[in-house]
Amino acid sequence: MRQLNIHRRSLGVTFLEDKQAQVVVWSPTASQVAIKVNDQSAALPLSRGELGHWRLTTRKIKPGDRYTFILDGEQEYPDPASLSQPEGVHEPSQAIDTDQFNWDDQEWVNPPLEDYLIYEIHTGTFTDEGTFEAFETKLDHLKALGVTAIEIMPVAQFADDHNWGYDGVYAYAVQTSYGGAAGLQRLINTCHKKGIAVILDVVYNHFGPEGNYLDKFGPYLTDTYCTPWGKAVNFDNTWCDGVRQYIIGNALMWLRDFHIDALRLDAVHAIKDSGPVHILQELRQEVDRLMEATGRRHYLMIECDLNDPRYINPIAENGYGMDAQWIDEFHHSLRVAVGEDKIGYYADFEGLDHLVKSYQDAYVYDGQFSEVRHRLFGTRAEHNPGKQFIVFSQNHDQVGNRKLGERSSQLYSFNTTKLMAGAVLVSPYIPLLFMGEEWGETNPFLYFANHLEPDLVEAVREGRKQEFAAFHSEGEVPDPQEEETFLRSKLQWELIEQQPHRTMLRFYQTLIALRQQLPALRQLDRKQMTVNACDSQQVLVLHRWYDDQHVLCLMNFDKEPQVLQLTAQPKNGRWQKLLDSADPQWQSSEEAQPSSAPEEWSGDVAVTVPAESLIIYAQGHEKNALKLPDLMA
């Protein structure tokens, strides 16, 4: 296995210390390759090297120059490893020197993974302007909320100016309408100065359709496997070495040249690689080499639908070495527990019983028969710590892949939404929030993609209609192509100052503060936890502890109050109520009645848990020692 140069980008146009430009492009099947700069008539020829790479070192290219590659003397295309496409996906690339940015985040230290509280953001809809510059103005809000890491949905250049980002066709180029490479560097630098880590969502399982010229340069795809997007990325077939270098070099670029703290790899179950070293394993090894050289810590997180701990087990244990993964099954169990219809992929879930199992085992399915998949599914992850699992009640997929893009605030009551937030934030896993959920954003987050090719536009429209033929069948599917679909998905920041949104915001901030200040909640040890459900009452009792501190979380998913007979351990301790979501200060109406749950108790007690509510008791930690917020800063 050939090791990459971890110190500098090995593809595209880069600039050496003596200001010369180094040009490298992979095109193993071309007979000749040249680079055309600023529409000059005389192109500069490249020399063929090993593994199908063509190279040139020259002083005739400077930062800011526009260029294209000419293959076999006639075909002219943008650079597959372009860092900038200022005129769009079909036009010339622009040379960028990422070293020109002056970083001042030298004191930044990426926090331990267990301290991450992730906030997922789509740049285009996060603000009215939809830019990195506007994004920066909201960082103080996130800091005051208690967010320690933001996750930015993909920024790789796509056609036009609004798209979810998973249709990117230039993996190395930062979306121009967002602010380009320099804008992203400024945003990350500011995040670090404010104490916020940055995760970037990257897509290595497929390439977008519009403006995709990769196949003109080489076999980036293979028809050996089929994915939901067509041919698979070629990680193990003829000429695969160049494709592997393209992907791993891209990951290293984000971490090294943009100071990204972690990558979230989209749908790795659609990455097909039967070679001796899986591409994820090789990526882990190269990132480890980078960390050793720079002294910076980076994490690799994945979305994976296989319930297979091999992906997150260390390489030394024959795993792929990923640091953490999203757990959709926690979300599905929680949604069914609060009343989601058991259709589509929700048909596999049993509400509270499966929520209890996800609290305990992360994976709900770890060898049982799945009615949806019609097979035995999953395996146990009993030795993986809590910090390897990311849970949520909402995310871009689970909201945006509903037909009407409804958020929890539009699907459930105010009280149920608070209960769902509590279920996530008291878990022994890393919590993820989706932008706007902390104030109960009412605008939907719809699927949108502005393609320019008529056949592709129609294919996307028809695909969305077919997807929802028997799932969330109410209403018409909003047209992904219409600008109004995109505009309707933007956050309404003015809601923060209105009720009941301001109350919801304070509730989230308080929950997060409790999680971060109570060791029993902050330490992600799922072995120091018991969880039980009473199906007849629709109540779940979660008990977590660390050293001599204990936290008891009572969650009532029923629409009626429920009385719990508690004999909590240790028996002789005094339990103090820290939060009651049914308290009038957390209600949406002034007519709300105070909860009758005791402020303190010890030994045996009967506690009435109000309908659709969460109560948190603690032992071994005085309430007056906590720094709980009054209002958002």
C-alpha positions in Angstrom: 0.0 0.0 0.0 1.5 3.3 -1.1 1.4 6.1 1.5 0.3 9.6 0.5 2.2 12.8 1.1 0.4 13.9 4.2 2.0 17.4 4.2 0.5 18.8 1.0 -2.2 18.2 -1.5 -1.1 15.7 -4.1 -3.7 16.4 -6.8 -4.8 19.5 -8.8 -2.8 22.8 -8.8 -0.8 23.5 -5.7 1.9 26.1 -5.0 5.4 25.3 -3.7 7.4 27.4 -1.3 9.3 28.9 -4.3 5.9 30.0 -5.8 6.1 27.5 -8.6 2.9 25.7 -9.4 2.8 22.0 -9.2 0.1 20.4 -11.5 -1.0 16.8 -11.0 -4.0 15.1 -12.7 -5.0 11.5 -12.7 -6.0 10.2 -16.2 -4.6 6.7 -16.7 -6.3 6.1 -20.1 -5.3 9.4 -21.7 -2.5 9.4 -24.3 -1.7 13.1 -23.7 -2.7 15.8 -21.2 -2.2 19.5 -21.2 -3.3 22.4 -19.1 -4.8 25.6 -20.6 -4.4 28.7 -18.5 -6.6 31.9 -18.8 -7.8 31.0 -22.3 -4.3 31.2 -23.7 -4.0 29.5 -27.0 -0.8 27.6 -26.1 -1.5 24.9 -23.6 1.2 23.5 -21.3 1.9 19.8 -21.7 2.1 17.4 -18.7 4.4 14.4 -18.4 3.0 11.0 -17.6 4.1 9.4 -14.4 3.3 6.3 -12.5 -0.2 5.0 -11.7 -1.7 7.2 -14.4 -0.7 10.6 -12.9 0.3 13.4 -15.2 2.6 16.2 -13.8 4.0 19.6 -14.5 5.9 22.2 -12.5 5.7 25.7 -13.9 5.8 29.4 -13.0 3.2 30.2 -15.6 0.2 29.6 -13.2 -0.6 31.9 -10.3 -3.3 31.9 -7.6 -6.5 33.2 -9.1 -5.8 32.0 -12.7 -8.6 30.1 -14.5 -7.6 26.8 -16.2 -8.9 23.6 -17.8 -7.3 20.3 -18.7 -7.1 19.2 -22.4 -7.3 15.4 -22.8 -5.9 13.8 -26.0 -5.5 17.1 -27.7 -9.2 17.9 -28.0 -11.4 17.4 -25.0 -11.4 20.3 -22.5 -12.7 19.9 -18.9 -12.4 21.5 -15.5 -10.0 20.0 -12.9 -11.4 16.9 -11.1 -9.5 18.2 -8.0 -10.5 21.8 -8.5 -10.6 24.0 -5.4 -12.8 26.6 -6.9 -15.5 26.7 -9.7 -16.4 30.5 -9.7 -18.5 30.3 -12.8 -20.2 26.9 -12.1 -19.6 23.2 -12.6 -19.2 23.3 -16.4 -16.7 26.2 -16.6 -13.0 26.6 -15.9 -11.4 25.9 -12.5 -9.6 28.5 -10.5 -6.2 28.0 -8.9 -6.3 28.6 -5.1 -3.4 28.7 -2.7 -4.9 27.5 0.6 -1.6 28.5 2.4 -2.4 32.2 1.9 -4.9 32.2 4.7 -3.5 33.4 8.0 -4.7 31.1 10.8 -4.7 32.2 14.4 -6.2 29.1 16.0 -2.8 27.8 17.2 -4.1 27.5 20.8 -7.2 25.4 19.7 -7.4 21.9 21.0 -10.1 19.5 19.6 -12.0 18.3 22.7 -12.4 14.7 23.6 -15.1 13.0 21.6 -17.2 12.4 24.7 -17.4 16.2 25.2 -19.0 16.7 21.8 -22.5 18.1 21.6 -23.2 18.3 17.9 -25.4 20.9 16.0 -26.1 20.0 12.4 -26.3 22.9 9.9 -27.2 23.3 6.3 -25.3 26.5 5.3 -27.8 27.7 2.6 -30.8 27.6 5.0 -29.2 28.4 8.3 -29.4 32.2 7.6 -31.3 34.4 5.2 -28.0 35.1 3.3 -27.0 31.4 3.2 -23.3 32.2 3.4 -20.3 31.3 5.7 -20.0 35.0 6.6 -23.6 35.1 7.8 -23.1 31.7 9.5 -20.3 33.3 11.7 -22.8 35.8 13.2 -24.8 32.9 14.8 -21.8 31.3 16.6 -22.4 33.2 19.8 -26.0 31.8 19.9 -24.6 28.3 19.5 -21.9 28.9 22.2 -24.6 30.1 24.6 -26.7 27.1 23.9 -23.9 24.8 24.9 -22.9 23.5 21.5 -19.3 22.2 21.4 -19.2 21.0 17.8 -21.0 22.0 14.6 -21.6 19.6 11.7 -21.8 21.3 8.4 -23.7 19.5 5.6 -21.6 18.9 2.4 -20.0 22.0 0.8 -18.5 20.3 -2.2 -19.4 22.4 -5.4 -22.7 21.5 -6.9 -24.8 22.9 -9.8 -26.4 26.3 -9.2 -26.8 27.7 -5.7 -29.2 25.6 -3.6 -28.9 21.9 -2.9 -28.6 19.7 0.1 -25.0 19.1 -0.9 -25.0 15.4 -1.5 -25.0 16.1 -5.3 -21.5 17.6 -5.2 -19.4 17.0 -8.3 -16.1 18.6 -7.2 -15.1 17.0 -4.0 -12.2 19.5 -3.4 -14.0 22.7 -4.3 -16.0 24.7 -1.7 -19.4 25.8 -2.9 -18.9 29.3 -4.4 -22.3 30.7 -3.3 -21.5 29.9 0.3 -18.2 31.8 0.2 -15.7 29.5 -1.3 -12.5 28.1 0.2 -11.4 31.4 2.0 -14.9 31.8 3.5 -14.8 28.3 4.9 -11.4 28.8 6.4 -12.5 32.1 8.0 -15.6 30.3 9.5 -13.5 27.5 10.9 -10.9 29.9 12.3 -13.7 31.8 14.1 -15.3 28.7 15.4 -12.0 27.6 17.0 -11.5 31.0 18.6 -15.0 30.6 20.2 -14.2 27.1 21.4 -16.4 25.2 18.8 -15.1 22.2 16.9 -16.1 21.7 13.2 -17.3 18.5 11.6 -17.6 18.4 7.8 -20.1 16.1 6.1 -18.3 14.4 3.1 -19.7 12.1 0.4 -17.4 9.2 -0.7 -20.1 6.7 -1.7 -21.1 8.4 -5.0 -20.6 11.6 -7.1 -23.3 14.0 -8.1 -24.7 13.9 -11.7 -24.7 17.4 -13.1 -21.3 18.7 -14.2 -19.6 15.4 -13.4 -16.7 14.9 -15.9 -14.8 12.4 -13.7 -15.4 9.5 -16.2 -13.6 11.6 -18.9 -10.4 11.3 -16.8 -10.6 7.7 -15.7 -12.6 4.9 -14.2 -13.8 6.6 -11.0 -16.9 4.3 -11.1 -17.3 0.6 -11.5 -20.3 -1.4 -12.6 -19.2 -4.4 -10.4 -21.5 -3.1 -7.7 -24.8 -1.2 -7.7 -25.7 1.6 -5.2 -28.9 3.7 -4.8 -27.2 6.3 -7.1 -26.0 3.8 -9.8 -22.5 2.6 -10.3 -20.3 2.4 -7.2 -17.1 4.4 -6.6 -14.2 2.3 -7.9 -12.3 1.3 -4.7 -11.2 -2.2 -5.7 -11.3 -2.6 -9.5 -9.1 -1.7 -12.5 -7.1 1.5 -11.9 -8.7 1.8 -8.4 -5.4 3.2 -6.9 -6.0 6.6 -8.4 -9.5 6.8 -7.1 -8.4 5.8 -3.6 -5.8 8.5 -3.7 -8.4 11.0 -4.8 -10.7 10.2 -1.9 -8.0 9.9 0.9 -6.3 13.0 -0.4 -9.6 14.9 -0.2 -10.1 13.9 3.4 -6.5 14.9 4.4 -7.0 18.2 2.7 -10.0 19.1 4.8 -8.2 18.2 8.0 -4.9 19.7 7.2 -5.6 22.8 5.0 -9.0 23.8 6.4 -8.4 22.7 10.0 -11.5 20.6 10.1 -11.7 18.7 13.4 -13.8 15.7 12.2 -15.3 14.2 9.1 -18.8 12.7 8.9 -18.8 10.1 6.1 -22.1 9.8 4.4 -23.7 6.3 4.1 -20.6 4.2 4.2 -22.7 1.0 3.8 -22.8 2.1 0.1 -19.0 2.1 -0.1 -18.1 -1.2 -1.8 -14.5 -2.5 -1.3 -13.5 -6.1 -1.3 -9.8 -5.4 -1.5 -7.3 -6.5 1.1 -7.3 -3.1 2.9 -10.8 -1.5 3.0 -10.8 2.1 2.0 -12.0 3.2 5.4 -9.2 1.3 7.1 -6.6 3.0 4.8 -8.2 6.3 5.5 -7.9 5.7 9.2 -4.2 4.9 8.8 -3.5 8.0 6.8 -5.3 10.3 9.2 -3.4 8.7 12.1 -0.2 9.6 10.2 -1.4 13.1 9.7 -2.2 13.5 13.4 1.2 12.2 14.4 2.9 14.7 12.1 0.8 17.8 13.1 -0.1 17.0 16.7 -3.8 17.8 16.0 -6.5 15.4 16.8 -9.1 14.5 14.2 -12.2 12.2 14.3 -13.8 10.1 11.6 -17.6 9.6 12.1 -19.9 7.6 9.8 -23.4 7.1 8.8 -23.9 3.4 8.6 -27.0 1.3 8.2 -25.5 -2.1 8.9 -25.4 -2.5 12.7 -21.9 -3.9 12.3 -19.4 -2.8 15.0 -16.6 -3.8 12.6 -16.8 -0.2 11.2 -16.1 1.3 14.6 -13.8 -1.3 16.1 -10.0 -0.5 16.1 -7.8 -1.7 13.3 -5.9 -3.8 15.8 -9.2 -5.7 16.4 -9.8 -6.2 12.7 -12.1 -3.2 12.5 -12.0 -0.2 10.2 -11.1 2.2 13.0 -13.9 4.8 12.6 -14.4 6.8 15.8 -18.2 7.0 16.0 -21.4 6.4 14.0 -24.9 7.8 13.8 -27.6 5.5 15.4 -30.9 5.8 13.4 -32.5 3.1 15.5 -32.5 5.3 18.6 -34.4 7.9 16.6 -36.8 5.4 15.1 -37.6 3.8 18.5 -38.1 7.3 20.1 -40.4 8.4 17.3 -42.6 5.3 17.6 -42.7 5.8 21.4 -44.2 9.2 20.9 -46.8 8.0 18.4 -45.2 7.9 15.0 -47.1 5.6 12.6 -45.4 2.2 12.1 -45.0 2.5 8.4 -42.0 2.5 6.2 -38.8 1.8 8.2 -40.7 2.6 11.4 -42.6 -0.7 11.0 -39.6 -2.6 12.6 -39.8 -0.7 15.9 -41.8 -1.3 19.1 -41.6 2.1 20.9 -40.5 1.9 24.5 -39.2 -1.6 24.5 -36.9 -0.8 21.6 -35.9 2.5 23.1 -34.8 0.7 26.2 -32.8 -1.6 24.1 -31.1 1.2 22.2 -30.2 2.9 25.5 -28.6 -0.3 26.6 -27.1 -1.8 23.4 -27.1 1.1 20.9 -28.2 -1.2 18.1 -31.9 -2.3 18.5 -31.3 -5.1 15.9 -28.3 -7.1 16.8 -29.2 -10.5 15.3 -33.1 -10.5 15.3 -35.3 -11.0 12.4 -36.3 -7.7 10.7 -39.7 -7.6 9.1 -38.7 -4.6 6.9 -35.5 -6.3 5.7 -37.0 -9.9 5.7 -33.8 -11.3 7.3 -31.8 -11.6 10.5 -30.1 -8.3 10.9 -27.2 -6.8 12.9 -24.7 -8.0 15.5 -23.9 -6.9 19.1 -21.8 -3.9 19.9 -21.3 -4.8 23.6 -17.7 -3.7 23.9 -18.1 -0.3 22.2 -18.2 2.8 24.6 -21.0 5.3 24.5 -18.9 7.9 22.8 -18.9 5.9 19.6 -22.6 6.4 19.1 -24.4 9.6 18.0 -28.2 9.9 18.7 -30.8 12.5 17.8 -34.6 13.1 17.7 -34.2 15.1 14.4 -31.6 15.4 11.7 -31.5 16.5 8.0 -32.5 13.0 6.8 -35.3 12.3 9.2 -36.9 15.7 8.7 -36.1 16.3 5.0 -37.0 12.8 3.8 -40.5 13.2 5.0 -42.8 14.2 2.2 -43.6 17.6 3.7 -40.4 18.0 5.7 -42.1 18.5 9.0 -40.0 19.1 12.1 -41.0 17.7 15.5 -42.6 21.1 16.4 -45.2 20.5 13.7 -45.8 16.8 14.4 -46.0 16.7 18.2 -47.2 18.7 21.1 -45.0 21.2 22.9 -44.6 18.9 25.8 -43.8 15.9 23.7 -41.1 17.8 21.9 -39.5 18.7 25.2 -39.7 15.0 26.2 -37.9 13.9 23.0 -35.2 16.5 23.6 -34.7 15.1 27.1 -34.6 11.5 25.9 -31.6 12.4 23.7 -29.8 14.6 26.1 -29.8 12.2 29.1 -28.6 9.3 26.9 -25.1 7.8 27.4 -24.3 8.7 23.8 -23.2 11.8 21.9 -26.2 14.0 21.2 -26.9 15.7 17.9 -29.3 18.6 17.4 -30.7 19.7 14.0 -30.5 23.5 13.4 -33.5 25.3 14.8 -34.9 22.5 16.9 -33.8 24.2 20.1 -36.5 26.9 19.6 -39.1 24.7 17.9 -38.6 26.0 14.4 -41.8 25.8 12.5 -40.6 26.1 8.9 -40.1 22.7 7.3 -36.8 21.4 6.0 -37.7 20.1 2.6 -35.7 18.3 -0.1 -34.4 20.8 -2.7 -32.0 20.6 -5.6 -31.7 23.1 -8.4 -30.6 21.2 -11.4 -30.2 22.8 -14.9 -30.5 19.7 -17.1 -34.2 19.0 -18.0 -34.0 15.2 -17.9 -32.3 15.3 -14.5 -35.0 17.7 -13.2 -37.8 15.4 -14.2 -36.0 12.3 -12.9 -35.6 14.0 -9.4 -39.3 15.0 -9.4 -40.5 11.6 -10.3 -38.1 9.9 -7.9 -39.5 11.9 -5.0 -43.1 11.1 -5.9 -42.4 7.4 -6.1 -40.5 7.4 -2.8 -43.6 8.6 -1.0 -46.2 6.5 -2.8 -46.8 4.5 0.4 -45.0 6.6 3.1 -46.3 9.8 4.7 -48.9 9.9 2.0 -50.6 13.2 3.1 -50.3 16.1 0.7 -48.4 16.7 -2.6 -44.7 16.3 -2.8 -43.1 19.8 -2.8 -41.2 20.3 -6.1 -37.5 20.0 -5.2 -36.7 22.2 -8.2 -38.8 25.2 -7.2 -36.9 28.0 -5.4 -39.9 28.4 -3.0 -39.1 24.9 -1.7 -35.6 26.1 -0.8 -36.8 29.4 0.7 -39.5 27.7 2.8 -36.7 25.7 4.5 -34.8 28.7 5.9 -34.7 29.2 9.6 -36.8 32.0 11.2 -34.3 33.5 13.7 -36.9 36.0 14.8 -38.8 33.3 16.5 -36.2 33.2 19.3 -37.8 36.4 20.7 -41.4 35.0 20.6 -43.3 32.6 22.8 -43.4 29.6 23.1 -40.1 29.4 21.2 -38.1 31.4 23.7 -39.3 29.0 26.4 -38.3 26.0 24.3 -34.9 27.6 23.8 -34.3 28.1 27.6 -35.4 24.5 28.2 -32.8 23.2 25.7 -30.1 25.4 27.2 -31.0 24.1 30.7 -31.0 20.5 29.7 -27.6 20.9 28.0 -26.2 22.7 31.1 -27.3 19.8 33.3 -25.7 17.3 30.9 -22.5 19.1 30.9 -22.3 19.8 34.7 -23.5 16.4 36.1 -20.8 13.8 35.9 -23.3 11.0 35.8 -24.7 12.4 32.5 -21.4 13.8 31.1 -19.6 10.5 31.4 -20.7 8.3 28.5 -20.5 4.9 30.3 -23.5 2.8 29.3 -22.4 0.1 31.8 -23.1 2.5 34.7 -26.8 2.7 33.8 -30.1 0.8 34.3 -33.1 1.5 32.2 -36.6 0.0 32.5 -40.0 0.5 30.9 -43.5 0.0 32.1 -45.5 -0.6 28.9 -48.9 -0.4 30.7 -48.0 3.1 31.9 -45.8 4.1 28.9 -43.2 5.2 31.3 -39.4 4.8 31.1 -37.0 5.1 34.1 -33.4 5.7 33.4 -30.8 5.6 36.2 -27.2 6.7 35.5 -24.4 7.1 38.0 -20.7 8.0 38.2 -18.7 7.6 41.4 -21.0 8.7 44.2 -23.4 10.7 42.0 -26.7 9.3 40.7 -29.2 10.8 38.3 -32.7 9.4 37.8 -34.7 10.4 34.7 -38.4 9.7 34.7 -40.0 9.9 31.2 -43.8 9.6 30.7 -44.7 9.0 27.1 -48.4 8.6 28.0 -51.0 11.4 27.5 -52.1 10.9 31.1 -50.2 11.4 34.4 -48.7 8.2 35.8 -47.8 7.3 39.3 -44.4 5.6 39.8 -43.5 3.7 43.0 -39.8 4.3 43.4 -37.2 2.5 45.5 -34.1 4.0 44.0 -30.6 3.0 44.9 -28.8 3.9 47.1 -31.7 3.8 49.5 -30.3 6.2 52.1 -29.6 9.0 49.8 -31.6 12.3 49.3 -32.9 12.8 45.8 -33.3 16.4 44.7 -35.4 17.5 41.7 -33.3 19.4 39.1 -35.7 19.7 36.2 -39.4 19.0 35.7 -40.6 19.7 32.1 -44.1 20.1 33.4 -43.2 23.0 35.6 -45.0 26.2 34.6 -41.8 27.9 33.6 -41.4 25.3 30.8 -45.0 25.4 29.6 -46.3 27.2 26.5 -49.3 28.5 28.3 -49.8 30.5 31.6 -52.7 28.2 32.4 -50.3 25.3 33.0 -50.7 23.7 36.5 -47.6 23.0 38.7 -46.3 19.5 38.8 -47.0 17.6 42.0 -43.7 15.7 41.9 -41.8 16.2 45.2 -38.9 18.6 45.2 -36.9 16.1 47.4 -37.4 12.5 48.6 -35.5 9.6 50.0 -36.3 5.9 50.4 -39.6 4.7 49.0 -41.8 7.2 47.3 -44.7 7.6 44.9 -44.0 10.2 42.2 -46.6 11.4 39.9 -45.1 12.1 36.5 -47.3 14.5 34.4 -48.4 13.5 30.9 -45.7 13.7 28.2 -43.0 14.9 30.5 -39.5 14.4 31.9 -38.4 14.7 35.5 -34.7 14.6 36.4 -33.6 13.9 40.0 -30.0 13.8 41.2 -28.3 12.5 44.3 -24.8 13.5 45.3 -25.0 16.9 43.7 -26.6 20.0 45.2 -28.9 22.0 42.9 -27.5 25.3 44.2 -24.0 24.2 43.0 -25.2 24.1 39.4 -24.9 27.1 37.0 -28.2 27.0 35.3 -29.0 29.6 32.7 -31.8 32.1 33.1 -31.8 33.4 29.5 -29.8 32.8 26.3 -26.9 35.2 26.1 
